[in-house]
């Protein structure tokens, strides 16, 4: 584990000191010693600084990028002669050695609530690090009963096998959407171009096939395709016509567009309802298939139980050994900006990286059902994920270096949003914000990049619209800029707590709050200085005045959404009039 890397490095240092050989891992070089002192002064991990000065380093996924770069540099220069690394980083580190020690061959897996063996591929990768001339050595510390097992696999070349069958459904879904695969025979033909097909003939027993003949291979591929097509059909991702032809459905198109597991899309579609509230939507998001691989470490349930007690939204039926509960807890702690341990921060980062596209897919599913309120709630949740704030918080709290005290001082001088900060006098701003020049510059960068949009809309032929007819609304959006001559990179989002660079995306929505109906929606992924969007929808069936709403929603920034009233005066359509007259005549 990550904690064990630090403890192991400290133990090695302790044993060396106990034997009177405290400098056994250090190089006697004054120049390198000065370089080491300079690098150690830049470390944020104090324990790492102590071990590094003794020639012992350690690395794990939770280590800061700057600290990891320093450890890398020290090992390459020969300043560090012992490096302790977590097993999961065996694929990441480029370093080699004369001696590699694999300290155990199991890791804790919260999904099964027990220890599981390292994959043989990981074991071989670890062994491959011991390749420095003249002769590299590898020591594997394992249970005595498994000694012969590891000797067999480590001394014998391991063939590379395909596991395409485990994710074939997602591949087929994408290929059906793009029309590469149009029927079941195309799907079988598609399989013949893969490594999976090549390995079937070489190692049939591995894939559960009775023989390697053409008959056995074709029969296996046909059964596999039938099974995966059936799974996609049950998930409403594709439709099977004439027992052969494959056609994409809406859910399959959404899954393919956002690179999401078909099981996730099926789960979202079956769980989201017209009256789903924010708490329910958060639990649905946390149960996505993408989060099943979030690790739950040994004894981590204690930490999760502690965090659970301080959550803003309680979780129904929590299981502290499940990835679903952990994802929900880490999302809520992200919204509250709760300090976490290094391991938890790394896991939280993995969850956040998938959250925005999962929420975008959820918006598409909800809008396909024509539900307004849950769609708006998911859009607000997307803003919360990017800005690490609750939707009930003041939008000022997303500004760098702002806290509750700063917000109180701002409210005292009638500053309630980001635009008000820009309009403040310099002396009043300095007195209210109470920050230094560097922090003030960061605040200015955020405020200048904050989206300021003007929206205009026009209903085509608004005086001559009948019930049930198609209504066309043209929406014009323009960014407001003080200096129009200066070239600006539009859409860059300032989000300190989001793990990767983010560009703005917007939703333009037309709906009715009265009956919770979403009539039309368009997503604008890259909004430049100007944009024109055309929305069409079927006019409501109610004659007379219909009060609708036009929404402009951001997926990344809080407090910049817009809501406009849109009123339609509808006439009764001639078809409906004729029907009513004929029914009255019959009476």
JOWO-V397416 format. One record per residue. N is the residue number from 1. RES is the residue in one letter. SS is DSSP state (H for helix, E for strand, L for the rest). PHI is phi in whole degrees, 0 to 359 (NA if undefined). BURIAL is I if it has 9 or more other ideal C-beta (glycine too) atoms within 8 Angstrom, else O. Layout:
# JOWO-V397416
N/RES/SS/PHI/BURIAL ; N/RES/SS/PHI/BURIAL
This chain:
# JOWO-V397416
1/X/L/NA/I ; 2/X/H/293/I ; 3/X/H/296/O ; 4/X/H/292/O ; 5/X/H/297/I ; 6/X/H/295/I ; 7/X/H/296/O ; 8/X/H/294/I ; 9/X/H/298/I ; 10/X/H/293/I ; 11/X/H/296/O ; 12/X/H/300/I ; 13/X/H/296/I ; 14/X/H/296/O ; 15/X/H/294/O ; 16/X/H/296/I ; 17/X/H/293/I ; 18/X/H/294/O ; 19/X/L/273/O ; 20/X/L/73/O ; 21/X/L/236/O ; 22/X/L/295/O ; 23/X/L/254/O ; 24/X/L/295/O ; 25/X/L/259/I ; 26/X/L/261/O ; 27/X/L/265/O ; 28/X/L/279/O ; 29/X/L/212/O ; 30/X/H/297/O ; 31/X/H/295/O ; 32/X/H/292/I ; 33/X/H/296/O ; 34/X/H/293/O ; 35/X/H/297/I ; 36/X/H/296/I ; 37/X/H/298/I ; 38/X/H/295/O ; 39/X/H/292/I ; 40/X/H/295/I ; 41/X/L/293/O ; 42/X/L/264/O ; 43/X/L/283/I ; 44/X/L/264/O ; 45/X/L/268/I ; 46/X/H/292/O ; 47/X/H/296/I ; 48/X/H/295/I ; 49/X/H/298/I ; 50/X/H/294/I ; 51/X/H/290/I ; 52/X/H/295/I ; 53/X/H/294/I ; 54/X/L/265/I ; 55/X/L/86/I ; 56/X/E/237/I ; 57/X/E/240/I ; 58/X/E/214/I ; 59/X/E/219/I ; 60/X/L/210/I ; 61/X/L/296/I ; 62/X/L/275/I ; 63/X/L/289/I ; 64/X/L/298/O ; 65/X/H/300/O ; 66/X/H/292/I ; 67/X/H/294/I ; 68/X/H/295/I ; 69/X/H/297/O ; 70/X/H/293/I ; 71/X/H/297/I ; 72/X/H/302/I ; 73/X/H/296/I ; 74/X/H/296/I ; 75/X/H/290/I ; 76/X/H/293/O ; 77/X/H/279/O ; 78/X/L/87/O ; 79/X/L/291/I ; 80/X/L/261/I ; 81/X/L/251/O ; 82/X/E/233/I ; 83/X/E/231/I ; 84/X/E/258/I ; 85/X/E/227/I ; 86/X/L/292/I ; 87/X/H/297/I ; 88/X/H/290/O ; 89/X/H/266/I ; 90/X/L/298/I ; 91/X/L/276/O ; 92/X/L/267/O ; 93/X/L/277/I ; 94/X/L/268/O ; 95/X/L/285/I ; 96/X/L/235/O ; 97/X/L/207/I ; 98/X/L/272/O ; 99/X/E/220/I ; 100/X/E/240/I ; 101/X/E/247/O ; 102/X/E/264/I ; 103/X/E/273/O ; 104/X/L/101/O ; 105/X/L/237/I ; 106/X/E/228/O ; 107/X/E/221/I ; 108/X/E/280/I ; 109/X/E/238/I ; 110/X/L/295/I ; 111/X/L/296/O ; 112/X/L/254/O ; 113/X/L/56/O ; 114/X/E/190/O ; 115/X/E/267/O ; 116/X/E/235/O ; 117/X/E/286/O ; 118/X/L/295/I ; 119/X/L/298/O ; 120/X/H/300/O ; 121/X/H/298/O ; 122/X/H/293/I ; 123/X/H/299/I ; 124/X/H/293/I ; 125/X/H/294/I ; 126/X/H/297/I ; 127/X/H/298/I ; 128/X/H/295/O ; 129/X/L/291/I ; 130/X/L/272/I ; 131/X/L/228/O ; 132/X/L/276/O ; 133/X/L/297/O ; 134/X/L/279/O ; 135/X/L/208/O ; 136/X/L/280/I ; 137/X/E/231/O ; 138/X/E/228/I ; 139/X/E/247/O ; 140/X/E/252/I ; 141/X/E/265/O ; 142/X/L/217/I ; 143/X/L/295/O ; 144/X/H/300/O ; 145/X/H/291/O ; 146/X/H/261/I ; 147/X/H/299/I ; 148/X/H/295/O ; 149/X/H/299/O ; 150/X/H/288/I ; 151/X/H/298/O ; 152/X/H/298/O ; 153/X/H/282/I ; 154/X/H/280/I ; 155/X/H/267/O ; 156/X/L/252/O ; 157/X/L/303/O ; 158/X/L/263/O ; 159/X/L/290/O ; 160/X/L/270/O ; 161/X/L/256/O ; 162/X/L/264/I ; 163/X/L/240/O ; 164/X/H/300/I ; 165/X/H/299/I ; 166/X/H/287/O ; 167/X/L/235/O ; 168/X/H/296/I ; 169/X/H/300/I ; 170/X/H/294/I ; 171/X/H/296/I ; 172/X/H/298/I ; 173/X/H/301/I ; 174/X/H/295/I ; 175/X/H/289/I ; 176/X/H/292/I ; 177/X/H/297/I ; 178/X/L/276/O ; 179/X/L/69/O ; 180/X/L/291/O ; 181/X/L/247/I ; 182/X/L/244/O ; 183/X/E/206/I ; 184/X/H/294/I ; 185/X/H/294/O ; 186/X/H/299/I ; 187/X/H/295/I ; 188/X/H/294/I ; 189/X/H/297/O ; 190/X/H/301/I ; 191/X/H/294/I ; 192/X/L/289/O ; 193/X/L/263/O ; 194/X/L/252/I ; 195/X/H/298/O ; 196/X/H/305/I ; 197/X/H/294/I ; 198/X/H/295/I ; 199/X/H/281/I ; 200/X/H/300/I ; 201/X/H/283/O ; 202/X/H/275/O ; 203/X/L/218/I ; 204/X/H/298/I ; 205/X/H/298/O ; 206/X/H/297/O ; 207/X/H/259/I ; 208/X/L/74/O ; 209/X/L/254/I ; 210/X/L/289/O ; 211/X/L/206/O ; 212/X/L/251/I ; 213/X/L/287/O ; 214/X/H/301/O ; 215/X/H/299/O ; 216/X/H/297/I ; 217/X/H/295/I ; 218/X/H/296/I ; 219/X/H/296/O ; 220/X/H/295/I ; 221/X/H/296/I ; 222/X/H/296/I ; 223/X/H/295/O ; 224/X/H/295/I ; 225/X/H/296/I ; 226/X/H/301/I ; 227/X/H/295/O ; 228/X/H/289/I ; 229/X/H/297/I ; 230/X/H/297/O ; 231/X/H/297/I ; 232/X/H/292/I ; 233/X/H/292/I ; 234/X/H/296/O ; 235/X/L/274/I ; 236/X/L/60/I ; 237/X/L/266/I ; 238/X/E/222/I ; 239/X/E/240/O ; 240/X/E/255/I ; 241/X/E/249/O ; 242/X/L/58/O ; 243/X/L/61/O ; 244/X/L/217/O ; 245/X/E/286/O ; 246/X/E/245/I ; 247/X/E/235/I ; 248/X/E/285/I ; 249/X/L/251/I ; 250/X/H/302/O ; 251/X/H/295/I ; 252/X/H/294/I ; 253/X/H/295/I ; 254/X/H/296/I ; 255/X/H/299/I ; 256/X/H/291/I ; 257/X/H/294/O ; 258/X/H/262/I ; 259/X/L/56/O ; 260/X/L/239/I ; 261/X/L/301/I ; 262/X/H/296/I ; 263/X/H/294/O ; 264/X/H/294/I ; 265/X/H/298/I ; 266/X/H/298/I ; 267/X/H/294/I ; 268/X/H/302/I ; 269/X/H/296/I ; 270/X/H/277/O ; 271/X/H/261/I ; 272/X/L/286/I ; 273/X/L/238/O ; 274/X/L/297/O ; 275/X/L/255/O ; 276/X/L/297/I ; 277/X/L/266/O ; 278/X/H/301/I ; 279/X/H/300/O ; 280/X/H/294/I ; 281/X/H/297/I ; 282/X/H/293/I ; 283/X/H/292/I ; 284/X/H/295/I ; 285/X/H/301/I ; 286/X/H/294/I ; 287/X/L/267/I ; 288/X/L/298/I ; 289/X/H/300/O ; 290/X/H/300/I ; 291/X/H/265/I ; 292/X/L/293/O ; 293/X/L/271/O ; 294/X/L/295/I ; 295/X/L/289/O ; 296/X/L/243/I ; 297/X/L/274/I ; 298/X/L/297/O ; 299/X/L/67/O ; 300/X/H/287/I ; 301/X/H/300/I ; 302/X/H/293/O ; 303/X/H/295/I ; 304/X/H/295/I ; 305/X/H/296/I ; 306/X/H/295/O ; 307/X/H/294/I ; 308/X/H/300/I ; 309/X/L/294/O ; 310/X/L/251/O ; 311/X/L/284/I ; 312/X/L/285/O ; 313/X/L/243/O ; 314/X/L/293/O ; 315/X/L/257/I ; 316/X/L/284/O ; 317/X/L/51/O ; 318/X/L/290/O ; 319/X/L/234/O ; 320/X/L/284/I ; 321/X/L/254/O ; 322/X/L/253/I ; 323/X/H/292/I ; 324/X/H/299/I ; 325/X/H/294/I ; 326/X/H/296/I ; 327/X/H/298/I ; 328/X/H/296/I ; 329/X/H/297/I ; 330/X/H/290/I ; 331/X/H/293/I ; 332/X/H/291/I ; 333/X/H/291/I ; 334/X/H/294/I ; 335/X/H/296/I ; 336/X/H/269/O ; 337/X/L/54/I ; 338/X/L/284/O ; 339/X/L/297/O ; 340/X/L/231/O ; 341/X/L/289/O ; 342/X/H/300/I ; 343/X/H/297/I ; 344/X/H/295/I ; 345/X/H/297/I ; 346/X/H/296/I ; 347/X/H/292/I ; 348/X/H/298/I ; 349/X/H/298/I ; 350/X/H/299/I ; 351/X/H/293/I ; 352/X/H/292/I ; 353/X/H/298/O ; 354/X/H/265/I ; 355/X/H/296/I ; 356/X/H/295/I ; 357/X/H/289/I ; 358/X/H/296/I ; 359/X/H/292/I ; 360/X/H/297/I ; 361/X/H/295/I ; 362/X/H/296/I ; 363/X/H/299/I ; 364/X/H/297/I ; 365/X/H/294/I ; 366/X/H/294/I ; 367/X/H/294/I ; 368/X/H/296/O ; 369/X/H/271/O ; 370/X/L/76/O ; 371/X/E/254/I ; 372/X/L/275/I ; 373/X/H/297/I ; 374/X/H/296/I ; 375/X/H/295/I ; 376/X/H/295/I ; 377/X/H/295/I ; 378/X/H/292/I ; 379/X/H/298/I ; 380/X/H/294/I ; 381/X/H/296/I ; 382/X/H/299/I ; 383/X/H/298/I ; 384/X/H/295/I ; 385/X/H/297/I ; 386/X/H/286/I ; 387/X/H/264/I ; 388/X/L/57/I ; 389/X/L/215/I ; 390/X/L/285/O ; 391/X/L/293/I ; 392/X/L/276/O ; 393/X/L/287/I ; 394/X/L/295/O ; 395/X/H/298/I ; 396/X/H/291/I ; 397/X/H/289/I ; 398/X/H/277/I ; 399/X/L/287/I ; 400/X/L/305/I ; 401/X/L/70/I ; 402/X/L/266/I ; 403/X/L/225/O ; 404/X/H/299/O ; 405/X/H/294/O ; 406/X/H/298/I ; 407/X/H/297/I ; 408/X/H/298/O ; 409/X/H/294/I ; 410/X/H/294/I ; 411/X/H/297/I ; 412/X/H/295/O ; 413/X/L/248/I ; 414/X/L/64/O ; 415/X/L/254/I ; 416/X/L/240/O ; 417/X/L/215/I ; 418/X/H/295/I ; 419/X/H/296/O ; 420/X/H/295/I ; 421/X/H/297/I ; 422/X/H/293/O ; 423/X/H/273/O ; 424/X/L/290/I ; 425/X/L/293/O ; 426/X/H/301/O ; 427/X/H/292/O ; 428/X/H/292/I ; 429/X/H/298/I ; 430/X/H/297/I ; 431/X/H/291/O ; 432/X/H/281/I ; 433/X/H/281/I ; 434/X/L/57/O ; 435/X/L/230/O ; 436/X/L/277/O ; 437/X/H/295/O ; 438/X/H/297/O ; 439/X/H/294/I ; 440/X/H/296/I ; 441/X/H/295/O ; 442/X/H/293/I ; 443/X/H/296/I ; 444/X/H/297/O ; 445/X/H/299/I ; 446/X/H/296/I ; 447/X/H/295/I ; 448/X/H/291/O ; 449/X/H/273/I ; 450/X/L/296/I ; 451/X/L/293/I ; 452/X/L/239/O ; 453/X/E/243/I ; 454/X/E/250/O ; 455/X/E/239/I ; 456/X/E/231/O ; 457/X/E/220/I ; 458/X/E/218/O ; 459/X/E/269/I ; 460/X/L/291/O ; 461/X/L/51/O ; 462/X/L/294/I ; 463/X/L/273/O ; 464/X/L/222/O ; 465/X/L/240/I ; 466/X/E/260/I ; 467/X/L/298/I ; 468/X/L/86/I ; 469/X/L/278/I ; 470/X/E/278/O ; 471/X/E/258/I ; 472/X/E/247/I ; 473/X/E/239/I ; 474/X/E/259/I ; 475/X/E/249/I ; 476/X/E/246/I ; 477/X/E/240/I ; 478/X/E/219/I ; 479/X/E/282/I ; 480/X/L/266/O ; 481/X/L/230/O ; 482/X/L/283/O ; 483/X/L/248/O ; 484/X/L/284/O ; 485/X/L/281/O ; 486/X/L/283/O ; 487/X/L/285/O ; 488/X/L/232/O ; 489/X/L/274/O ; 490/X/L/281/I ; 491/X/L/90/I ; 492/X/E/290/I ; 493/X/L/259/I ; 494/X/L/271/O ; 495/X/L/218/I ; 496/X/L/296/O ; 497/X/L/265/O ; 498/X/L/267/I ; 499/X/L/285/O ; 500/X/L/210/O ; 501/X/L/302/O ; 502/X/L/225/I ; 503/X/E/253/I ; 504/X/L/297/I ; 505/X/L/224/I ; 506/X/E/228/I ; 507/X/E/244/I ; 508/X/E/252/I ; 509/X/E/232/I ; 510/X/E/239/I ; 511/X/E/201/I ; 512/X/E/238/I ; 513/X/L/290/O ; 514/X/L/299/O ; 515/X/L/247/O ; 516/X/L/57/I ; 517/X/E/254/I ; 518/X/E/257/I ; 519/X/E/268/I ; 520/X/E/203/I ; 521/X/E/210/I ; 522/X/E/224/I ; 523/X/E/254/I ; 524/X/E/248/I ; 525/X/L/280/O ; 526/X/L/226/O ; 527/X/L/276/I ; 528/X/L/270/O ; 529/X/L/293/O ; 530/X/E/225/O ; 531/X/E/204/I ; 532/X/E/237/O ; 533/X/E/238/I ; 534/X/E/250/I ; 535/X/E/243/I ; 536/X/E/231/O ; 537/X/E/202/I ; 538/X/E/278/O ; 539/X/L/297/I ; 540/X/L/302/I ; 541/X/L/275/O ; 542/X/L/275/O ; 543/X/L/284/O ; 544/X/E/97/O ; 545/X/E/281/O ; 546/X/E/238/I ; 547/X/E/265/I ; 548/X/E/245/I ; 549/X/E/232/I ; 550/X/E/248/I ; 551/X/E/247/I ; 552/X/E/241/I ; 553/X/E/242/I ; 554/X/E/266/I ; 555/X/L/264/I ; 556/X/L/230/I ; 557/X/L/235/I ; 558/X/L/266/I ; 559/X/L/88/O ; 560/X/L/248/I ; 561/X/L/289/O ; 562/X/E/232/O ; 563/X/E/225/O ; 564/X/E/234/I ; 565/X/E/280/O ; 566/X/E/226/I ; 567/X/E/251/O ; 568/X/E/244/I ; 569/X/E/258/I ; 570/X/E/262/I ; 571/X/E/261/I ; 572/X/L/285/O ; 573/X/L/292/I ; 574/X/H/297/O ; 575/X/H/297/O ; 576/X/H/294/I ; 577/X/H/295/I ; 578/X/H/298/O ; 579/X/H/296/O ; 580/X/H/293/O ; 581/X/H/293/O ; 582/X/H/295/O ; 583/X/H/292/O ; 584/X/H/290/O ; 585/X/H/296/O ; 586/X/H/296/O ; 587/X/L/294/O
